[in-house]
Every structure is written in structure tokens, then in C-alpha cells.
């Protein structure tokens, strides 16, 4: 069911990513890791729906999205990047296949980190971060979304990989050699989100190394 919500607050997260908080409708529910379809409540954009993941917790008094704007064409994310508090978004019911089911490895590429933000925040709130580990791939250090918060949540288990610059982080990509070096136990859960080619490549690698396909979670 479509619901029109007013933007309460917007703040910049990185050079091209903004955090947007909206009024939360009474009774609206979602599970950390889930998303909804979003459009802009302006003429010409109301039917242009795109999926975005909630980065707020279910207990928060607002709904929050962390959205990367792609400004190379006049699409939905570019328009969202121009919105201000008081503007409105239209959201549908929540949906999504990414949900936490046990300790393991979170593997994200770029904006693919967003389903994991609410999951990790909820685990911290529940004192259940445990030995979860994050591998987060980006082009440069300025692209890392919520870098300081992720370091605070996971400590040394937040591992950042850059493929254009080094900047004191791992340099390269999340490939077979990297995973063989960094993964201690391929029988644990794997949560993967990022560009489709990255998801398919990592899924193939971890299953070839013995991961149970039922324990490899990604958006279908």
C-alpha cells in the first residue's frame, strides 16, 4: 500500500550519499535488511519507483534511507539528491530476502552496504555483534559509507578494500585469493550485497570452498 511521507531531516554521509529521515507511519513494520519501493511525490516522478533499504531500526521513531545519487543522468537518485526537508516521498510495503540468521561474513560493494547497516545496528543494540566480520569494497576512501560507525561497530572485523587507491586500506578486489586469506570458516553464514556481477562471483567462490548454499544470503 502506498504511503506519502514527509522528509524530516537530510544530512550528507559522503560526497554522493545522503541520509534521509521521514515521518514514520503508525504500524509500519519491516525487518532489518529489508527494503521498500520509493518514488518522489512530484509531478513526473510519482510512478518512477526504485528499491531502497531501510537503515533505521524498527524501534526508531522515524524511517531512514541512506541513498547514493548517480548524477551522470537525470534519474530518480539524482532527483532525490535535490530534495529538502519538507519534500515528500511515496513508499510501499516492506519486502526483501536479506535477513540475519547467524554469525558470519557480510560482503558489500559500494551502496550494497545499506541492507547491512540496520542489521549491524540492531546487533549492537542487542549486544550480539559477536564475531561477525565485514568486507566492504569501494573505489576510494571517500566512497566508504559510514566508515567510522562501521569501525566502531565491528572494530578490526570491519575490513575495507579499495580498488583505485590504497590509502592505508586493503588494495584490490574481493576475489578468491582475498576470501581464502580472510575467511576462517566457509561453513558460516555469508550475506552478500552489491553489483550483480560481484554477487554472482562471490557466491560461486564461497560455495566452491564449501559454503552451504542455504547459508549464502543475497537479494534475489
DONU-775045 format. One record per residue: residue in three letters; z, y, x of N, C-alpha, C in turn. Coordinates in steps of 0.2 Angstrom, whole numbers, padded with zeros to 4 digits, always signed. Example, Ala and Ser with C-alpha at 12.3 -4.5 7.8 and 13.67 -1.06 7.14 Angstrom:
! DONU-775045
ALA+0039-0028+0066+0039-0022+0062+0039-0016+0066/SER+0035-0011+0064+0036-0005+0068+0039+0000+0064/
***
This chain:
! DONU-775045
UNK+0000-0006+0004+0000+0000+0000+0000+0006+0004/UNK-0004+0011+0003-0005+0017+0007+0001+0022+0005/UNK+0003+0025+0011+0009+0030+0010+0007+0036+0015/UNK+0008+0042+0012+0007+0048+0016+0013+0050+0019/UNK+0013+0051+0025+0019+0053+0029+0018+0060+0033/UNK+0024+0064+0033+0023+0070+0037+0026+0069+0044/UNK+0022+0072+0048+0025+0072+0056+0031+0076+0056/UNK+0036+0073+0059+0042+0077+0061+0042+0080+0068/UNK+0040+0076+0072+0040+0079+0079+0035+0075+0084/UNK+0032+0079+0089+0027+0076+0093+0030+0078+0100/UNK+0030+0073+0105+0031+0075+0112+0026+0071+0117/UNK+0024+0074+0122+0020+0072+0127+0023+0066+0131/UNK+0020+0060+0132+0023+0055+0136+0019+0054+0143/UNK+0013+0055+0143+0009+0055+0149+0003+0060+0147/UNK-0001+0061+0152-0007+0066+0151-0011+0065+0145/UNK-0011+0059+0143-0016+0057+0137-0012+0053+0132/UNK-0006+0053+0132-0002+0049+0127+0004+0053+0124/UNK+0004+0053+0117+0009+0057+0114+0013+0052+0109/UNK+0020+0054+0109+0024+0050+0104+0025+0054+0098/UNK+0023+0051+0092+0023+0055+0086+0028+0051+0081/UNK+0033+0055+0078+0038+0053+0074+0037+0056+0067/UNK+0037+0052+0062+0036+0053+0055+0042+0052+0050/UNK+0042+0055+0045+0047+0053+0039+0046+0046+0038/UNK+0052+0042+0037+0052+0035+0035+0053+0034+0028/UNK+0048+0031+0025+0049+0029+0018+0055+0024+0016/UNK+0058+0026+0011+0064+0021+0009+0061+0014+0008/UNK+0064+0009+0011+0062+0002+0010+0057+0000+0015/UNK+0054+0004+0019+0048+0002+0023+0051-0003+0029/UNK+0048-0008+0029+0050-0013+0034+0045-0016+0039/UNK+0047-0017+0045+0042-0020+0050+0047-0024+0055/UNK+0044-0028+0059+0047-0032+0064+0045-0029+0071/UNK+0049-0028+0076+0047-0025+0082+0041-0029+0085/UNK+0036-0026+0087+0030-0029+0089+0024-0028+0084/UNK+0026-0027+0078+0021-0026+0073+0018-0019+0073/UNK+0012-0019+0069+0008-0013+0069+0007-0011+0061/UNK+0003-0006+0060+0000-0004+0054-0006+0000+0054/UNK-0010+0000+0049-0016+0004+0049-0015+0011+0048/UNK-0018+0016+0052-0016+0023+0051-0022+0027+0050/UNK-0022+0032+0046-0028+0037+0046-0025+0044+0045/UNK-0029+0049+0046-0026+0056+0046-0028+0058+0039/UNK-0023+0062+0036-0023+0064+0029-0027+0071+0029/UNK-0033+0071+0031-0038+0077+0031-0045+0075+0029/UNK-0048+0079+0026-0055+0078+0024-0059+0075+0029/UNK-0063+0069+0028-0067+0066+0033-0064+0061+0037/UNK-0057+0061+0037-0054+0056+0041-0049+0051+0037/UNK-0049+0052+0031-0044+0048+0027-0046+0040+0027/UNK-0052+0039+0027-0054+0032+0027-0055+0029+0034/UNK-0054+0033+0039-0055+0031+0046-0049+0028+0049/UNK-0047+0021+0047-0041+0018+0049-0041+0015+0055/UNK-0036+0015+0059-0035+0012+0066-0028+0009+0066/UNK-0028+0003+0070-0021+0000+0070-0017+0003+0076/UNK-0011+0005+0074-0006+0007+0079+0001+0003+0078/UNK+0004+0002+0084+0010-0001+0084+0016+0003+0083/UNK+0021+0001+0080+0027+0005+0079+0031+0004+0086/UNK+0033+0010+0089+0038+0010+0094+0045+0012+0093/UNK+0046+0013+0086+0053+0014+0084+0056+0007+0082/UNK+0063+0007+0081+0066+0001+0079+0067+0002+0071/UNK+0068-0004+0068+0069-0004+0061+0075+0000+0059/UNK+0080+0000+0063+0086+0004+0061+0085+0012+0062/UNK+0080+0014+0065+0079+0021+0066+0077+0025+0060/UNK+0079+0031+0059+0078+0034+0053+0071+0038+0052/UNK+0067+0036+0057+0060+0038+0057+0055+0033+0059/UNK+0049+0034+0058+0044+0029+0061+0041+0033+0067/UNK+0040+0029+0072+0037+0032+0078+0031+0028+0080/UNK+0026+0031+0083+0020+0028+0086+0019+0032+0093/UNK+0017+0028+0098+0015+0031+0104+0008+0029+0105/UNK+0004+0035+0105-0003+0034+0104-0007+0037+0110/UNK-0012+0034+0113-0016+0036+0118-0022+0039+0115/UNK-0024+0045+0117-0030+0049+0115-0036+0048+0119/UNK-0041+0046+0116-0048+0045+0120-0052+0051+0118/UNK-0053+0055+0123-0056+0062+0122-0063+0062+0124/UNK-0066+0056+0126-0073+0056+0128-0078+0056+0121/UNK-0075+0055+0116-0079+0055+0109-0074+0058+0104/UNK-0077+0060+0099-0074+0063+0093-0071+0058+0088/UNK-0067+0054+0090-0064+0049+0086-0057+0050+0083/UNK-0054+0045+0080-0048+0045+0077-0042+0047+0082/UNK-0042+0044+0088-0037+0046+0093-0037+0053+0096/UNK-0044+0055+0096-0044+0062+0098-0042+0067+0093/UNK-0043+0066+0087-0041+0070+0081-0033+0069+0081/UNK-0030+0063+0082-0023+0063+0082-0020+0067+0087/UNK-0023+0067+0093-0021+0071+0099-0021+0079+0097/UNK-0024+0081+0092-0024+0088+0090-0019+0089+0084/UNK-0016+0084+0082-0011+0085+0076-0005+0089+0078/UNK-0001+0092+0074+0005+0096+0075+0010+0094+0070/UNK+0017+0095+0071+0022+0093+0066+0020+0097+0060/UNK+0021+0093+0054+0019+0096+0048+0013+0093+0045/UNK+0008+0091+0050+0002+0087+0048+0004+0080+0045/UNK+0000+0077+0042+0001+0070+0039-0003+0065+0041/UNK+0000+0059+0041-0004+0053+0042-0003+0048+0036/UNK-0008+0044+0035-0008+0039+0030-0007+0032+0033/UNK-0002+0028+0031-0001+0022+0034-0001+0016+0028/UNK-0002+0010+0030-0002+0004+0026+0004+0000+0027/UNK+0004-0006+0024+0010-0010+0026+0009-0013+0033/UNK+0015-0015+0035+0015-0018+0042+0012-0025+0043/UNK+0010-0026+0049+0006-0033+0050+0007-0034+0057/UNK+0005-0040+0060+0005-0042+0067+0007-0048+0069/UNK+0005-0051+0074+0006-0058+0076+0011-0058+0082/UNK+0012-0052+0085+0017-0051+0091+0024-0051+0089/UNK+0028-0056+0090+0035-0055+0089+0039-0059+0094/UNK+0045-0057+0095+0049-0060+0101+0051-0067+0098/UNK+0051-0072+0103+0053-0079+0101+0057-0082+0107/UNK+0058-0078+0112+0062-0081+0118+0060-0078+0124/UNK+0065-0079+0129+0064-0075+0136+0057-0078+0139/UNK+0054-0073+0143+0048-0075+0146+0045-0069+0149/UNK+0038-0068+0149+0034-0063+0153+0030-0059+0148/UNK+0031-0053+0149+0027-0048+0145+0022-0045+0149/UNK+0016-0046+0147+0010-0044+0151+0006-0039+0148/UNK+0005-0033+0150+0002-0027+0147-0003-0024+0151/UNK-0008-0021+0148-0013-0017+0151-0014-0010+0147/UNK-0012-0005+0151-0013+0002+0148-0009+0003+0141/UNK-0012+0005+0136-0009+0006+0129-0007-0001+0126/UNK-0009-0006+0129-0006-0013+0127+0001-0014+0127/UNK+0005-0009+0131+0012-0009+0131+0015-0008+0125/UNK+0012-0005+0120+0015-0002+0114+0019-0007+0110/UNK+0016-0013+0109+0020-0018+0105+0026-0020+0108/UNK+0026-0020+0115+0032-0022+0118+0038-0017+0119/UNK+0036-0011+0117+0041-0005+0118+0047-0007+0113/UNK+0045-0008+0106+0050-0009+0101+0054-0015+0103/UNK+0051-0020+0105+0054-0027+0106+0059-0026+0112/UNK+0057-0023+0117+0062-0022+0123+0068-0017+0121/UNK+0066-0012+0117+0072-0008+0115+0077-0011+0110/UNK+0074-0016+0106+0078-0020+0102+0082-0025+0106/UNK+0079-0028+0111+0083-0032+0115+0089-0029+0119/UNK+0087-0023+0121+0093-0019+0124+0098-0017+0119/UNK+0096-0015+0113+0102-0014+0108+0106-0020+0107/UNK+0103-0026+0107+0106-0032+0105+0109-0035+0112/UNK+0109-0032+0117+0112-0034+0124+0109-0041+0125/UNK+0102-0041+0124+0098-0048+0125+0092-0047+0130/UNK+0092-0042+0134+0086-0042+0139+0086-0048+0143/UNK+0091-0050+0145+0091-0057+0149+0087-0056+0155/UNK+0083-0062+0156+0078-0062+0162+0071-0061+0160/UNK+0070-0057+0155+0063-0056+0153+0060-0051+0159/UNK+0054-0052+0160+0050-0049+0165+0044-0046+0162/UNK+0042-0040+0165+0036-0036+0163+0031-0035+0168/UNK+0025-0037+0167+0020-0035+0172+0015-0030+0168/UNK+0015-0024+0171+0011-0018+0167+0006-0015+0171/UNK+0000-0016+0169-0006-0014+0173-0009-0008+0171/UNK-0010-0003+0175-0013+0003+0174-0018+0005+0179/UNK-0022+0011+0178-0026+0013+0184-0023+0017+0189/UNK-0019+0022+0187-0015+0026+0191-0008+0027+0189/UNK-0003+0029+0193+0004+0030+0192+0005+0035+0186/UNK+0000+0040+0185+0001+0045+0180-0001+0042+0173/UNK-0004+0036+0173-0005+0032+0167+0000+0028+0164/UNK+0006+0027+0168+0011+0022+0166+0015+0025+0160/UNK+0015+0022+0154+0018+0024+0148+0025+0022+0149/UNK+0030+0027+0148+0037+0026+0148+0040+0022+0154/UNK+0037+0025+0160+0039+0021+0166+0046+0021+0167/UNK+0049+0027+0167+0057+0027+0168+0061+0023+0163/UNK+0059+0023+0157+0063+0019+0152+0062+0012+0153/UNK+0056+0010+0155+0055+0003+0156+0059+0000+0163/UNK+0059+0005+0168+0063+0003+0174+0070+0003+0172/UNK+0073+0007+0167+0080+0007+0165+0081+0001+0161/UNK+0076-0001+0157+0077-0007+0153+0078-0014+0157/UNK+0073-0014+0162+0072-0021+0165+0074-0021+0172/UNK+0075-0015+0175+0077-0015+0182+0071-0017+0187/UNK+0073-0022+0191+0067-0025+0196+0063-0029+0192/UNK+0064-0031+0186+0060-0035+0182+0054-0031+0178/UNK+0054-0025+0180+0048-0021+0177+0044-0020+0183/UNK+0038-0023+0183+0033-0023+0189+0027-0020+0187/UNK+0025-0014+0190+0019-0010+0189+0014-0012+0194/UNK+0008-0013+0191+0002-0014+0195-0004-0009+0194/UNK-0006-0006+0199-0011-0001+0199-0018-0003+0202/UNK-0023-0002+0199-0030-0004+0202-0034+0001+0205/UNK-0032+0007+0204-0036+0013+0208-0032+0016+0214/UNK-0025+0017+0213-0021+0019+0218-0016+0015+0220/UNK-0012+0016+0225-0007+0011+0227+0000+0015+0225/UNK+0001+0021+0228+0007+0025+0225+0014+0021+0225/UNK+0014+0016+0230+0021+0013+0231+0022+0007+0226/UNK+0017+0006+0222+0017+0000+0217+0012-0006+0219/UNK+0012-0011+0216+0008-0017+0217+0001-0014+0216/UNK-0004-0016+0221-0011-0013+0220-0015-0019+0219/UNK-0020-0019+0213-0024-0024+0212-0024-0025+0204/UNK-0025-0031+0202-0025-0033+0195-0021-0039+0194/UNK-0020-0040+0187-0016-0046+0185-0020-0052+0185/UNK-0021-0055+0191-0026-0061+0191-0022-0067+0193/UNK-0026-0073+0194-0022-0079+0196-0018-0079+0202/UNK-0020-0075+0207-0016-0075+0213-0009-0071+0212/UNK-0010-0066+0208-0004-0062+0206+0001-0066+0202/UNK-0002-0069+0197+0003-0073+0192+0006-0079+0196/UNK+0002-0082+0201+0005-0088+0204+0011-0085+0209/UNK+0010-0079+0211+0015-0077+0216+0021-0074+0212/UNK+0020-0071+0206+0026-0068+0202+0029-0072+0197/UNK+0026-0077+0194+0028-0081+0189+0032-0087+0191/UNK+0039-0087+0190+0043-0093+0192+0042-0099+0188/UNK+0041-0098+0182+0041-0104+0177+0036-0103+0172/UNK+0030-0107+0172+0025-0106+0167+0026-0109+0161/UNK+0032-0112+0160+0034-0115+0154+0038-0110+0149/UNK+0039-0104+0152+0042-0099+0147+0037-0096+0143/UNK+0040-0092+0138+0035-0088+0134+0031-0083+0138/UNK+0025-0082+0135+0020-0076+0138+0018-0072+0132/UNK+0019-0065+0133+0017-0061+0127+0012-0056+0131/UNK+0006-0056+0128+0000-0053+0131-0003-0048+0127/UNK-0004-0042+0129-0007-0037+0125-0011-0032+0130/UNK-0017-0030+0128-0021-0026+0132-0029-0027+0130/UNK-0033-0025+0134-0041-0026+0133-0042-0033+0132/UNK-0047-0035+0127-0048-0042+0126-0050-0046+0132/UNK-0054-0043+0136-0056-0047+0142-0050-0049+0146/UNK-0045-0044+0147-0039-0046+0150-0035-0051+0147/UNK-0034-0051+0140-0030-0056+0137-0033-0063+0138/UNK-0040-0063+0137-0043-0070+0137-0042-0073+0144/UNK-0043-0068+0149-0042-0071+0156-0035-0073+0158/UNK-0030-0069+0156-0023-0071+0157-0021-0077+0153/UNK-0024-0078+0147-0022-0084+0143-0025-0090+0146/UNK-0031-0090+0148-0034-0095+0152-0030-0097+0158/UNK-0028-0092+0162-0025-0094+0168-0018-0097+0167/UNK-0014-0094+0162-0007-0097+0161-0007-0104+0158/UNK-0012-0105+0154-0012-0112+0151-0015-0117+0156/UNK-0019-0115+0160-0021-0119+0165-0016-0121+0170/UNK-0011-0116+0171-0005-0118+0175+0001-0121+0171/UNK-0001-0123+0165+0004-0127+0162+0008-0124+0156/UNK+0006-0118+0154+0010-0114+0149+0008-0118+0142/UNK+0013-0118+0138+0011-0121+0131+0008-0116+0127/UNK+0002-0118+0124-0002-0113+0120+0002-0110+0115/UNK+0007-0114+0112+0011-0111+0106+0016-0106+0109/UNK+0017-0105+0115+0021-0101+0118+0018-0095+0121/UNK+0011-0094+0120+0007-0089+0123+0005-0084+0117/UNK+0008-0078+0116+0008-0074+0110+0003-0068+0112/UNK-0002-0067+0107-0006-0061+0108-0009-0059+0101/UNK-0011-0053+0100-0014-0051+0094-0020-0055+0093/UNK-0021-0058+0087-0027-0062+0086-0032-0058+0083/
***
